[in-house]
């Protein structure tokens, strides 16, 4: 079986998604799920950064900033949603966050009526 980049770490994070969803269900704001997920990730012993401000550069000039929901072990960006369905714009947003950093793996998670998540990759080479 072929392993993918940070597979073990990704599996730990996904387990945390399920723990939060099993406990809270759906219907809360993103900020509630984010706070609960932070607790689960920290209990797993993972290093997390919450709402980290990141800069976007164009031709070497800073043109804007955004805040990532959660960065885990400086290797994976988690983008949280709490909506009825994920849309293409949510995926594009996450890929753009990856482009703006040296991080190559992103997880998009939706704490909607049904827990869903997507794994995105952007090679920063």
C-alpha positions in Angstrom: 0.0 0.0 0.0 1.4 3.4 -1.0 1.6 5.9 1.8 0.9 9.6 1.0 2.6 12.6 2.5 1.9 12.9 6.3 -0.6 10.0 6.2 -0.1 9.2 9.9 -0.6 12.8 10.9 -3.6 13.1 8.6 -5.2 10.0 10.2 -4.8 11.5 13.7 -6.5 14.7 12.6 -9.4 12.9 11.0 -9.9 10.9 14.2 -10.2 14.3 16.0 -12.8 15.5 13.4 -15.0 12.5 14.2 -14.6 12.9 18.0 -15.7 16.5 17.8 -18.6 15.6 15.5 -19.7 12.7 17.6 -19.8 15.0 20.7 -21.3 18.1 19.1 -23.2 17.0 16.1 -24.1 19.7 13.6 -25.5 23.2 13.8 -22.9 25.2 15.7 -20.8 28.1 14.3 -17.4 27.3 12.8 -15.7 29.0 15.8 -17.3 26.4 18.2 -16.0 23.5 16.1 -12.6 25.1 15.8 -12.3 25.5 19.6 -13.3 21.9 20.2 -11.0 20.6 17.5 -8.1 22.5 19.0 -8.7 20.7 22.3 -8.8 17.3 20.6 -5.6 18.0 18.6 -3.8 19.2 21.7 -4.9 16.1 23.6 -3.3 14.0 20.8 0.0 15.9 21.7 0.0 17.8 18.4 1.5 21.2 18.0 -1.1 23.6 16.7 -1.4 27.2 15.7 -4.9 28.7 15.7 -5.9 31.7 13.6 -2.3 32.3 12.4 -1.9 35.4 10.3 -0.2 34.6 7.0 0.9 37.0 4.3 0.3 36.8 0.6 3.1 38.0 -1.7 3.0 39.1 -5.3 6.4 39.6 -7.0 8.0 39.7 -3.6 5.6 42.4 -2.3 3.2 41.8 0.5 -0.3 42.4 -0.9 -2.5 41.0 1.8 -3.0 38.8 4.9 -5.3 36.1 5.9 -5.8 33.9 8.9 -5.7 30.2 8.7 -8.1 28.3 10.9 -5.6 25.8 12.3 -2.1 24.7 11.3 -0.9 21.3 12.7 2.8 20.6 13.2 3.6 23.3 10.6 2.7 20.6 8.0 -1.1 20.7 7.5 -3.6 23.5 7.2 -7.1 22.8 8.4 -9.9 24.9 7.0 -13.2 24.5 8.8 -16.7 25.1 7.5 -20.1 24.6 9.0 -22.4 24.7 6.0 -25.0 22.6 4.3 -22.5 21.7 1.5 -18.9 22.3 0.6 -18.5 24.1 -2.7 -15.7 24.5 -5.2 -14.8 28.0 -3.7 -14.0 26.4 -0.4 -11.6 24.0 -2.0 -10.0 26.9 -4.1 -9.7 28.9 -0.9 -7.7 26.2 0.8 -5.4 25.6 -2.2 -4.7 29.3 -2.3 -3.7 29.2 1.4 -1.3 26.4 0.5 0.1 28.4 -2.3 0.8 31.3 0.1 2.8 29.1 2.5 5.4 26.3 2.3 2.7 23.9 3.6 1.7 21.3 1.0 -1.2 19.5 2.6 -4.6 21.0 3.5 -7.7 19.4 5.0 -11.1 21.0 4.4 -13.6 19.8 6.9 -17.3 20.6 7.0 -19.2 20.1 10.2 -22.5 20.2 8.4 -25.5 17.8 8.7 -23.0 15.1 7.5 -19.3 15.3 8.4 -17.3 15.6 5.2 -13.7 16.4 4.5 -11.3 16.7 1.6 -7.6 16.5 1.4 -5.8 19.0 -0.9 -2.2 19.0 -2.1 -0.2 21.8 -3.5 3.5 21.2 -4.3 5.4 24.3 -3.4 8.4 23.6 -5.7 
